[in-house]
């Protein structure tokens, strides 16, 4: 039965042989050492591929000094309550670390151990020294694809000391508070920020593209790919930026220098473990502190583009360029691309020329703009995968919906065999572990497109087949009673449910909210305006939410905040909610009540075909 169950685990079996530096290794210890050497040096080797400038250029100007009102940042003592809270919030399902300490154990003994850790953490802060025992990383190699005997085809999974991750969380929260209160992080960055996710990043990019395509302006987007972004970061440049750009004081810089330097790692396989090696480049993956370091490291990346809008989600970088004509478009795109590549090289980051692509959105019949990355001509793609969503040059989502259906097929096959031997609660757990995430990911982006109706109907039918297989029902069984009984939403109601959930923080911003990107979608309330005239706008639960229609803007007037093309639809969805649901500020309660409301609405309107995929 174990082999039939769905699993998120990738293949981590140790290879029997490895080819590395023209030598073949078969001994288990040699294989572990070879993998560890590869993972340790990959950052240096990648950095060494940065080409030398063909023509001498003046050195880059030093970063500007911190704004006068930017206070210095200093790591402060933590409290016992904070340490205990972080320990209680540990994920018990995470793997054990180099010391074989399991998060579940620390979570269980949090009240007893937290006073000791509280003392040790504050002592480390006073001494400006990160404990050496917390700088040892355990690596597990996961096979990706292609040949099993090549180290490059394995992905390292970093298992940092659990106690170290608690300290990292404490320090990271203080840094993020500093960044938040001083509005430091660029609004063009969408990763690792509260109330910000991939859907918002995608929607902002699509807003920009839709606006220009609607106005018949030559428009393209460049999708930049970085090689080993975390592994190539220069410690010296990172510390320099933290001190000079963000006003980290001397003691804090000393502590973070200790955090970054003299780190070691070991690679563990099924049969052996490697010797320990020192890491000289990069930041430790798997730590919340490292993600913040990366955001600050590339915080000024958007300043390199003079003619483009730059949007980033961690190391995923997208440029959108428009111009009055194709000649100017090509010129501006090439200029900004070159400036961006030079910026990355100056910061020891290596863009991948073979994986960097571009798409021409208008005019679509003139795709070849001849953009060059150094001496490599960029590949033009009519369809590209951005943050897990397939973006077509038509700005439709047929391809993405088809891919969602394709991803569900293996699970359908598995359900067919395990539904006879597993109880319904377990099958439902499998559904929410593997089917549900595929259905809801970025559904607010692709789940509303009218031209996508045919493909959504196919997905709807596939979803119903999965429900029948999950519950071991005959193929012709009506699914509406089953979905109602087991509290499962169909595709359409998943779309309107997720839309309402994503709108909630805009309607009821949390008190601790940090600065949301200014160009994100603002759902404004206006008692003097009626909502857009849609089929849902006249619902009896209609409230005063008002979102202007992007199509109503004149060519001479463009709003400061461009709202996505489904803004009116989204406002109508919110307006359908009961008043008590709209006024609920607690997000957990809101989700629970909203789910019940939508399930009941789905059950009532199941036979009304006009209310399916509006």
Phi, psi and omega in degrees: 000327182301323182286342182272335183293144175292149181213144174276347186290136174272168180292118178239023178292140181291132177292151179279341179206148178228138174256117185213123182054045176065017176237148179255129180244131181239337179292136182304319179293318178297322178296316178297316179295323180294314178299317180295319177297320178297313182293328182285324186260356186297327179293316179295315181296321178293319179297326180291348178277354179295122184286154174281141179303131181294329180234143181295136179231153177296148180298151181297143180294147180295152181297150181294152178292160180297150178304150184303326183274356180283113182285157176292147178257133179224135177291127182257164173300147175265173180247161179297323181296320180294315180299314181297318181298316180296319179295320179290338180267005178298143178281113184291347183272355179288157183286162177286159184263195182299333179266009181062029176270129181261139178302326180300323180291314179297323178297321183289322184259020182307312181299329182278317187274334186302323178299321178294314180296323178302317179293315181295318180297315180293326176295318177298321178294319179296322182274356180056039184221124176279128185304131181297327181295342180262010182248022178253121185253137173260124181252138172242128182270122177252129179288136180261289182194178179067212187290137181280348184264010179248125181301329182295343180270014178242139179257126179281131173254116184272124176250095180282156175305132184299318179297323176296323179293330175294314177297319178301319180297320179297311181295318182297319179298322179292319178296316180295325175297318176299314180295322182291310184294337181251009175054052187272311186293133183300138176293350178279352180261127185249352186272148171057041179227142178299144179059031177218137182209184182295326180299319179292321177296314179298317183294323177297316178296316179294325175305311183298314181294315180300320181299314183286322178296319178299326180272008177058043178257133175307125189218139173214166177228139177249130181250109186266133179246134179254143178265121174050054188301313182290328185283338185263354183299131179279125178300317182299314181290323178297311180296323177299317180293318180299321182283314189267327182272328187239008171061041171287132185285175187297316181294320178294317178299321177296318179296316181288331173298317177297324179296320186276328188266160178057033174274144180233161178213151176232141176258126181252131175245185180294334188238354184197171172227151184277170169287161182280140178229146180277139179262126182252343181233156171085173178242148186294122178282146182101359180249138176297331180294324181293322179297320178292321176304317182294319178300316180289327182296321181250022186300331182260017184298327183292342181286347182284339184266120179269335185240000187238163166259130183251127178236134182232143168231097190058241182266001175277116186241131180233133175249130172248127185232137173224156182204164181291336180212169186292323179298314179293323178301312180298316181298312181294319180296316180294319179299311182291324177296316179296316178298320181293318179297318178297320177299314181297316179297320178297334180257020175065025176255143190242104174288144180266109185294325183286335180259353176279125184230172174217159180227131175266121183264330176207127352281141183288339180275007177229070187281331189277097180264350178061064175265143185235136175254102194055248178253005181264127177284128181290146179277136175265129178239128174287335177228129179227152179263115181239117180053038176086002180240134179278119181257120178266155179290349173273355183062031172247174190230032178298314183297318182294316179297320176299320179293324177298315177300317180298320179293334182279340185302311179301324179292324176298317179298318180292317179303325182300330184263328185268347182292342181274344185243349180251142178291162183302317178302321178292320178297321178294323176297319176297321179300311183285346177274326190235332180269309184304314178300325178294325183284323188267346184297117179056028181295335176293343178274310188256354187272004184242349189295124181298321180291348180267006187303315181300318182287325176295324176296321176297317178296322177300316179292321177297319179298318179295323176298320180296320178298316178297317179294321180300322183261006177058051180251155178298157185301330184267008182293134178290128188272344184301312177297325180294314179297322179292318182294318184259012173058055179243129179270145173282180187299316182297314183285337171294321178297310183287332175294310181294325177299315179296319180296318180288336178282335187306311181295341176280327178282319181235078180298132178295152182300324183271012185301133173266163191306116176281144178310132186295338182266007174286172188282123180255115178267106189261142174264136181214108184292347183261003179240142171273153176294169178301148180282092176236176180296337181261348187293335181266016179298146181300339180269013181305132177244200188261015179294130182230125174231120181296150179278121181300331181288345183276351181290138176283165180291336181272345180236124175239130181293157180294319179250108180283122178266148183293162188293343177262018183302315179298319177299315181295320178296321178295321178299315178296321182294342178282347182285149173296156183299321181294328177288318178300326185272355180288120184268332180285121188294323180294315177295321179301314180297318182294312181292321179297318179300315178297318180297314181290323178296319177294320178295320177298318181295322180289324188257015185301321185269359179269096184296339180287344181259010178255123180054059180301000000 
